[in-house]
Every structure is written in C-alpha cells, then in structure tokens.
Amino acid sequence: MRVETIRTEGLGDSTYVLIDEGLAIVVDPQRDIDRFEAVLDESGVELRMVLETHLHNDYISGGRDLAKRHDGEHVLPAGAAPVFKHRPAFHLEDMEVGQLVVRPLHTPGHTPEHTSYLILADDHPVLVFSGGSLLVGSAGRSDLLGEDRADGLARLQYASVERLASLPDEVGLYPTHGAGSFCTTSAASSVTSTIGAEKANSPVLSYPDEDSFVAGQLSNLVPYPSYYRHMGPANLKGPPAVTHFEVPRLTRADYEELDDAGVVVDARPKEDFAAGHLAGSLAVELRDDFGTWVGWVVDFGSPLTLVMNERQDEQEAVRQLSRIGFDDVQGVVTDLSEWASLVSHQMVAVDQFTEAVSRGEQILDVRAPNERQESWITGSTHRYVPDLVDTPLTGMDETRPLWLACGTGYRANIAASLLEKEGFEPIVLTDAGVTEVLEELSKRGSDRWHSPATVAS
C-alpha cells in the first residue's frame, strides 16, 4: 500500500491517492481532475472510490465527475446531502475496497457534516484522512459558516480532534488542509504526520479542557477570502469537472469587440504592470495563489479578461480560476503595444521608501491584521488589501503620492491597482516589506519610526 500526495500549493491543500493491490482511492480532489487521472494512469490502477471529507469552503470539488469517469463510487458524509447521486458515509459503517476497510468517523467542527476516514489493513488501523479536523500542528477553523455558529462548531471540533487523538500512535495522519490554507486556525506545518507525533507536539491537543480549546480556536483568526461563501453551495450542486484550460488570444480589435470584457486582471510580473497597464485593470501577478487573490478581490463569477506575457502559463491561470468557479474567461491579451495610452506607477526599493518615511510622506500598510499587530511604521495608515475593494480609502490626501507597503510588494501592487481607480498616485515598495523598512530605520537610528508589538497601533 502506498499514498501519493498531490499538493495544490495556492490553496494550501493536499489530495491523496491511496493505491493497494491494483485499486485506488482518491481523497478530496479539486475540480481539475486531470492531475489525479494522470496518477491513476501512470500507476495502472482501478479507481474504486472517491472520498470527500466535507463540503469544501476553499475550492470546487471534482469528485463527482472523477468517480463517474472511472466507474467508482463517490462518497460524501451522510450529513452533506448534495443534490446528486452519491454514497453516504455513516459513522462507523465500514466500506470495503479490495483488502482494505474504509471506516468513516464523524468528526464535525470544521463543518457540521465533516467526516474523517480511517483505513484498516488486516483489521489494523493504518492511516486516517482527517480533512479539516485534526491537522499537522493545527485544526480546521470553525468560523467559516458564520460567527453565529463558530462557538458551537468549535466545541464539536474539540470532541473530534480528541476522537482522532485516541487512535493508535502509529496511525498516519493525512489532512487535506495544511500550510498556506486559510481553513486552518493557525499556521499548519508539514503535510502529513502521525497520531503519536501530534499527541506529543500539537498545540490543539494540549488544551486542558473544552472551553480553553474553544477560546484558542476562535482567537487571532486571520481574514479568509470572500469567495469562500460560494464554495459550499456550489459543492452541493456538483459543478462539472474541468480538464481543458485553453482560452483565445485577443488582439486590441478582439478585445474591443467583446460584449462584456468584465474585469481585466493583469497577471504579469508586478514590474511589468507598473511600467504600463490598461487603465482600470487589476494587478494580480500569476503565482501559486493567483486564483485565491482574484477570488478575494473580484466579485464572484465575474467575466474576466486576462493580460499576460507570452512566456507566462495562461493555462495555469485558467486552471486556478476554474478551481474556485471563475469559468467566464473571455481570453488573454499578450501584446499591449497596440494600445496608445497606458497607465504606470512608480516602484521603489527599501532605501527610497525609508527616505519617504523619514520625510513624513503618507504611508499605507496593506498587510493582514495579524502582521500589523506584530510591528508597524509609526504614523502609517493600515488597510488590508481586500478591504479596499468595497470601502473607499478615507483620510488620505489624493493630491500627494501614496506610498504602499506589504511584505514583498505582491499585495501592495494589488492595492495600487485598486487605489488608482480612486484617483491616488501609488508608489509601491517592491521585493521587500515593512520588516525591511523597520530594519533600515533602526540602522539609521530612527527607532521612533516604529513601535513594538506590545503597543497598540
């Protein structure tokens, strides 16, 4: 028996393909199922079962079509009750796959219906697919279905992680959510672990009682992408899987003939965007979490037109968008030379930004709230990037340049494209962030320009 792990880094998730005696089980697949079919084909195995641990909040599942295309069973928690045909998994109601036994364990907390799957070989527990329940060094967050349900779900999660921790120490732990996922309550570490290792090291298994666990689970939670609220309802309906990611190349004439170009998302490197871009376009550079950021700052389901360089992988961009339900991509523009007028903004290095701070320029910090709490530039204004989408930036002078910083320049570039629409002149700190500015200020003896984390901003 072996387990293949297929990571989706931009989501912070893992899909697993368990292979034993020529048979396979796939756990929590995303919508782009060609990746998992490739593993099945290369291994020459027969897919018997697709297991879903819960109705996912961070992506659209491809489980229904993956199972259908390979004559396998699609298994969901009994409480999920989607509208399509599936096999419901009931607590402790064993299912057989060849010589293996799949034992569902109801582990609510991340979602009400959440179910983990214990795999037994020769009647011995070998590993557990824990989805969004017990993670490596963390646990699935319980607030994604609304603050009014968070306390109750956190109490269920306490019982669930304790249930999983009661398994034998040698049982392998294979969670879906991991490092980089907004579905975790704290920073999850490596992809897989064992029950014994988690009992020895995991903070979520060290709380003395339920109340302290709940308090810990619901404190210091980071904001999560706005598109999440659309994923559960979508997964109840089971949208079709996607295996083709080609979209047309667009000239300026093609672009102007579109009935609805929708939101223009410029996925080029931030330096290229700063040098010249279409007025009103949104800067989200293509990288592993491109889809997540588009889903956070663009209204769900909006038509999109992409701007990319010839050397960039446009199919990767479309693939990421399809995972979260952005299917209406009109095409890709790869040549902006046909446009007579482009908009640009300035990008600066740490030394220039530090000089601006020392001069008293207006500074906007667009990092996440938890980053801001750790350290900040005294006198700077804070607004997390997603909050700029629907709420105008007030208290800043539009007649003066606005200096933007985050951690690396990625989010500051997104913010710059949003603020241009409001009439601001953005100047973006690139390839560095607030931390580097604070270090430079400290070197110059300007400690008054930053505050320790123990002082409220």
KEVO-510031 format. One record per residue: residue in one letter; z, y, x of N, C-alpha, C in turn. Coordinates in steps of 0.05 Angstrom, whole numbers, plus 5000, padded with zeros to 4 digits. Each point is the difference from the previous one (the first is absolute). Layout:
N
aZYXZYXZYX ...
***
This chain:
457
m500049765017500050244983500050255018 r498450204992500050255015499650234980 v500850245008499850234983498450215016 e497750094988498550225011500950264987 t500550205017500850264990497750205002 i499350124977497950215000501450264993 r500150185020501450254996498150214988 t501150174983498650244990501750235010 e499450095024501850195013500450264985 g497950104988500250254985502050004977 l500449764989501949964978502749905010 g500049905025502549885010500549734988 d498049864991500349754986498849765015 s500949764993498949765011499249814977 t497749885003499149794982500149745017 y500849784987500349755015498149794989 v499049845018498449764993501549765012 l501349854983501349755009498149774998 i499749865022498149785002501449745007 d499549794984501349745005498249784990 e499449815017498449764992497550074985 g498550215010497550074988500150174975 l502550074992500450164976501250275008 a499650204983500950275006501350144976 i502050175007501350184981499750285011 v499150194984499950285008502150154985 v501550175014502250154988499550305002 d500050134976499850294998497550125013 p497649924991497650115011499350274989 q498850185016499050254990497349964987 r498850214991497649994984497549925016 d500050065026497749945017500349715010 i499249814984500749725005498249875021 d498050135009498349885021501549935025 r502150155006501749955024501349734998 f500949934976501549754996498149764997 e497750064988497949794998499049935028 a499950195018499249945028501949805013 v502650034995501949825012499749724987 l499649994974499649744987497549865010 d497850155004497549895009500349905029 e501250165017500249935028501849755003 s502049974982501849785002499049754986 g497950044983498949774986501949884980 v501550164986502149904982499350074971 e501449874982499650044971502350174990 l499350214986502150184988501049874975 r502649954999501249884976501550204984 m501250205013501850184985500050285013 v500150204982500450285009502750084987 l501950075017502650084990500350305001 e501050124978500750285000503050034996 t501350155018502950024998500850214979 h498350194994500650204979497550164994 l500250174979497950194994500250225020 h498150015018500250185023499850294993 n501550165014500050294996498350155020 d499249875022498650145021497149935003 y499049804986497249935001499249834976 i497449984996498949824979499649735012 s500949804985499849735009497249894996 g499249825019497549864996500449714993 g502549934993500849734995498549864978 r499550144978498749874977497249905008 d498450175012497349925008499949815023 l501950025019500149825022500549714990 a501949974981500649744989497649904984 k498750174985497849924982497649915017 r499450145022497749945016500349735015 h502549915003500549765015501449784984 d499950034973501149814982503049945005 g501450205008502949975005501550114977 e502649965000501850114979501050275009 h500150194981501150265006502850014988 v502050035016502849984992501450275002 l501150094977501650245000502749954988 p502050175007502749964987499849994970 a501649834988499849974971500450264985 g501750185011500550254987497950215003 a497949955016497950205005498350034975 a499249784987498550004975497550185001 p498149945020497550155000498249914977 v497850154996498349954977498049775005 f499849915025498049805007501349725004 k498449805000500949725003501349965028 h502349875000501449945025502049784995 r501349915021502249814997502650155004 p501850004981502650145003501949845018 a501350135018502049875017502850054988 f501349784993502750024989502049925022 h502350134999502149955020500649705002 l499949905025500649725007498249794987 e497850094989498149804988497949945022 d500349785013498449935024497149964993 m498350075020497149964998499149865025 e498249814998499249845023497250095010 v499750015026497550055013499849795022 g498549794995499949785019502849885004 q500849995026502649905007502250214999 l499350244994501950225000501050054971 v502450114999501150094975500550305001 v499050144980500450294997502250044979 r502350125008502250044982500450304995 p499450094975500450284994503050074999 l500750235012502750104998499950284989 h501250034976500050274987501750185017 t498850215012501450185017499450294991 p500950084977499450274990501450215017 g499050254998501250225014498050205009 h498049905014497750185008498450064974 t499649804984499050024973501649804983 p500050034973501649824984499149715001 e497349955002498949734999499949875027 h500750145021499549915028500949715004 t498349845013500649725005499249945029 s501849875015499549905026499249704998 y498749905020499049724999501049855025 l501749804995501149835021498149765004 i499249955024498249775006501749785012 l499749764988501549765009498049805010 a500649875022498549785011501949775004 d499249774988501849765001502850074990 d500050154978502550084986501750195017 h499150105022501550195016498850284999 p501750204995498950284999499150085028 v497650115001498750075025499850305003 l499050134980499650295001500050124972 v500450264999500050134974498350265002 f498250034980498550244997501650194982 s501150215012502050164986498950264989 g497350055003498850234987501350265007 g501350134979501450255003502949984996 s501149765005502949964997501350035027 l500949795013501150015027497750045020 l500150215015498050065020501349975028 v498450045020501149995028501550255005 g502749985001501650245005500250194977 s499149934977500050194977499849854974 a499550154979499649884973498150174985 g498649894980498250154984501450214984 r499050244999501350214985499949964970 s501950114986500449944971499550254982 d498850215012499650244984497150054992 l498249825006497250054996499250004971 l501749904982499450004972501450224985 g501250195016501350234988503050015007 e501050245003502850035007501949894979 d499250004975501849904979500549705002 r498249865014500349715003501049925027 a500250195018500549945028502749875004 d502150094987502749895004500149714991 g498949954976500049734989498449805017 l497750095010498449835016501249955028 a501450215010501449965026502249794998 r501349994977502149804996498849724998 l497749984988498649754999499149925029 q499150205015499149955027502349895017 y502450104996502349905015500349704996 a499949914975500349724994497649845012 s497750125000497649865010500149965030 v500750215015500149965029502249815008 e502250004985502249815005499049724994 r498549964979498949744993498249905023 l498350175010498249925022501649945025 a502150165005501749965024501549744999 s500349884976501449744998498349765008 l497450055006498249795009500949925028 p499249765009500749915028499050205021 d501550025021499350205021497249965012 e499149755001497449955014497650064982 v500450074975497850064982498650265009 g497349995003498550235008499850204978 l500250265007499850224981497350135003 y498450004979497350125000499850204978 p500850265004499850204980497250134999 t499450114977497450144997500250285012 h502150154994500450275010501350005027 g499150185017501250015027499750285011 a499850025027499850255013497750174990 g500550254993498050184990499750004970 s501549834986499850004971501950194987 f499050154980501850184984501649844980 c499749744999501549834981502649915012 t500650075024502549925013502150224998 t502649934999502150204998500550135027 s499449865022500450115027497849885017 a499950095024497849915018500249705005 a498249844988499949725006498949965028 s500849785013499149965028497749805001 s500349785014497849815004499149874973 v497949865002498749894975501649774988 t500849815016501449764989502749965015 s501649834989502749955012500949724990 t502649965002501349764988502450094984 i500949844982502450074985502450035018 g500249835020502350025018500050265016 a497650095009499850255015500750244983 e499249994974500650224982503050014994 k501249764996502950004995501550115023 a499049975024501450105024499550295005 n497650104992499250275009499350204978 s499449914976498950194980502250184988 p499650264999502050184988500449954970 v497949904986500249974972501849764993 l500549825019501849784995502850045011 s500550255009502750065012501850164981 y499050084977501650154981502349834989 p502450114997502349844991499949934970 d498550164984500049954972497550124987 e499749954974497650094986499850304999 d502250144995499950294997499150135026 s501049915023499250115025497149945006 f499149764993497149935003498350204984 v500750044975498550184982499950285012 a502350105009500150265011498250025025 g500049805016498349995023497149994993 q499349834980497249974992498850264989 l501650164987499050234986500450265015 s500949995025500450245016497850035020 n499350255006498150075021497349874996 l499149974975497449884995497850215005 v497849925013497850185005498250014976 p498650234996498050014978497949795003 y498949914978497949805001497550104986 p497749895007497450114990499850024970 s498750214990499850044972498249794986 y498249885015498249804987501649754992 y502449965011501549754994500449964970 r500350214985500649974972497749884984 h497649995012497749894987499549715007 m501449895021499449745009501149784982 g502450024991501249804982498349964975 p499450224985498249974977497349885006 a498950075023497449895008500249705005 n502249915013500349725006500749844975 l501050124979500349864975497349924988 k498050175005497349954989498349835018 g500550005026498549845019497250105005 p499750235013497350105006498549805018 p497450015000498549815016500450055030 a499849785015500250035029497550155011 v500250095024497850145013499449875027 t497449945004499249875025497750145013 h498950214987497850155012500850305001 f499450135022501150265005497950205009 e497549944993497850185007499850234980 v499550245010499550234983497750165013 p498550154984497650135011500650235019 r498350045019500150245017498750234985 l501250245002499250234984499050225018 t497650114994499250255013501150234983 r499550245009500950234985498750004972 a497449945000498549994974501249794982 d500749775011501249794983502750094989 y501650135017502650104992499850204978 e498150185002499750214980498949894973 e498849775001499049884975502149824986 l502249965012502149834988501050144974 d500449844979501150104976502950095004 d501449845015502850075006500749895028 a500050185019500749935027503049945003 g501550104980502949955000501450145024 v502049875010501550115023498549935026 v499550195017498849955026502249945020 v500149755009502049925020498749985027 d500850165018498950005027501749825018 a498949775007501549805015499550015030 r498750215009499450025029502650065016 p499949965026502350085016500850294995 k502550065002501050274993498850225016 e499249945025498750205016497350074989 d498549814990497450054988500350154974 f502049934984500450154975500650295006 a501850055020500850285007497650165009 a498149875014497750145011498150094979 g499849864978498250084978499949804978 h500650094975500149814977499150154975 l499349844980499250114974502350144987 a499550234989502150164986501249834978 g502649994998501449864979500449705005 s499049905023500349725005502849945009 l500849754997502749915006499949835025 a501750075020500049865026501949774999 v499049755001501649765004498649835020 e500850015024498649865022500249704996 l497849865006499949714996501849875021 r502049854991501749835017501149794981 d501949845009501049784983501150084973 d501250244999501350094975498350214985 f497450015006498250194987500249974970 g499849764989500049964971502650094988 t502249955013502650084990500250304996 w499050155021500250294998498150124980 v497649884998498250094979501249964972 g501249764996501349944975502450184994 w501150125020502450174997499250294993 v497850105011499350284996497650054982 v498849784989497750034982500849874973 d499350134978500649894974498849724998 f501649814989499249724999497349974985 g498249855012497549934987497950225002 s500550215015498050225002497549905014 p497750104992497649945016500350135028 l498949865020500350095028497350015013 t499650205018497850005019501250025027 l499249825018501249995027498250155020 v501350135019498750115023501049855025 m498149895015500849845024498050035022 n500849935024498250005022498449745000 e497750005013498349765002501549775012 r501750055019501449795015502449884985 q500850134978502349904985499149774981 d502049844993499549764983500450084971 e497850074987500150094972500949774981 q499349765007500949774983503049975001 e501250055023502949995002501350214981 a498850244999501150204982499849924971 v497749894992499649914973501849764994 r500449835019501849774996502850094994 q501050195016502750104995500350134973 l498050154992500150144974499949794977 s498549795004499849804978502649864996 r501649975021502649864998501850144980 i499750264997501850154983498650114975 g497649904994498750064975498250255000 f499350105024498150225001497249885004 d498749944978497549865001497550184998 d500450254992497850174995499350175024 v498949875021499250145024497050064998 q499250264998497350074995498249945024 g501150035024498449965024501350125024 v498650005023501150105025498050205012 v501050235007498550215014500749975030 t498049965017500449975029498850225017 d498650194987498750215015500550264985 l501750175012500650264989498250225011 s498149935017498250215011498350134979 e499649864978498350124979501450224984 w502650025004501550214985500150255018 a499250234988499850255015502850115007 s501949974982502650125005502249794997 l501649985020502349815000502650165005 v502249894992502650125004501349875024 s501550165015501449895023502850115001 h501749875016502750115006500749925029 q502150135010500849975027502049775004 m499749865022502049805008501150085027 v502749965003501350095025501749785011 a500650025026501849825014502950104998 v501849855012502950054998500750285011 d498850065024500850265012499250244983 q497749994988499150224983501850014975 f500649774989501750004976502850105006 t501049925023502750095008500050315004 e497950115011499850295003500050134972 a498749884981499950114973502850004987 v501549785005502849994990501650225013 s499750045026501650215014499250284990 r497550034992499250274990500950054971 g501049794987500950044972497849964980 e497949855007497849954981501149834977 q498649994977500949844978499249715004 i502149834999499649715007500549834975 l498349814995500349824978500249715011 d502349874994500549735008499349824977 v498049825003499149844978500849705002 r502049945017501049735003501549914975 a500649745000501649884978502950115000 p501450004978502750114999501949875020 n499849745004501849875019499550095028 e497550055007499450115027501250285003 r499750164979501050275001503050015004 q501449814987502949995002501049955028 e498449865016500849935027499950245019 s498050164998499750245017497950184988 w500150265007498050184990500050255017 i498050164996499750265013501350214983 t502050135011501550204984498050224991 g500250074975498350204989497549904987 s499449745005497649884988500549944971 t497849994985500149924972499249714998 h501249854982499349714997498749954974 r497949855000498749904976498549745008 y500849784988498749745006497150024989 v498149885015497250024994499449944971 p500949784988499249944972500950214981 d502250145006501050214982498250244999 l498150035019498250225000497749964980 v499749764989497749944983500250154974 d502349984987500250114973501750264998 t501450065022501850235000499150215020 p499250244992499150205019502250075020 l499250065024501850085021500850294996 t502650044995501050274996501750105023 g500450255002501750115021498750035027 m497449965001498550025026497950224996 d499450145022498250235000497149905005 e498350024980497249915003498450175018 t501050235007498550185018500549945029 r501949825006500649925027499349715004 p499349925025499649715005502449844994 l499649754991502149824993499949765019 w502049975017500149805021501249754989 l498649775001500849754988500649795020 a502249854995500849785018501149774984 c499549765010501249754989501049845023 g499249755003500849835022497949965021 t497450004991497849965018497650184995 g500050144978497750164992498549884977 y500449754994498549864979500650134972 r502650014993500750114974499650314999 a500450135024499650295000497150064994 n498149835009497250054994499449964970 i501349814988499749974970501150254987 a502350105009501250244988498250245004 a498750025023498250225006497850014979 s498849774994497849994981501050084972 l502449934993501150084974500650294999 l501050125021500850285000497750195003 e497849905012497650175001499150074972 k500349824981499250054972501750224988 e502450045011501850214989499650265015 g498150015018499550255014501450045026 f501549805010501450025025498149955024 e500750125023498749945025501749815016 p499549744999501749815015499449985029 i502149965016499749945028501749745004 v498749795010501249735000500849925028 l502549915003501049885024498849715001 t498549945021498749745001501049825023 d499949744995500949805020502850045010 a501650124983502950045006501350094974 g502650035001501450084976502550175005 v501750014979502450175002501749915023 t500349745005501749915022499150115027 e497450005005499150105025500450305002 v499750144978500550295000502950065007 l501849854987502950045006500649945029 e498749795011500549945028499050235018 e497750114993499050225016501750254998 l501050064976501850224996502649975016 s501049755000502449945015499550055030 k497749925011499450045028499950305007 r499250164980499850295005502750144995 g502049844993502650124995500350134973 s498349934982500050124973501349824980 d502449915005501449824982500450114972 r500050274998500450124974497849944981 w497849895010497749954983500149734986 h502049845006500249754985502949954993 s500549834980502649954990500749705002 p502549935006500749725001500049884972 a499749734999499749874975502550014982 t502250085012502550014985500250264983 v498250185004500150264986497849994978 a500750094976498050004979498050215004 s497449944994497950205004499950184976 
***
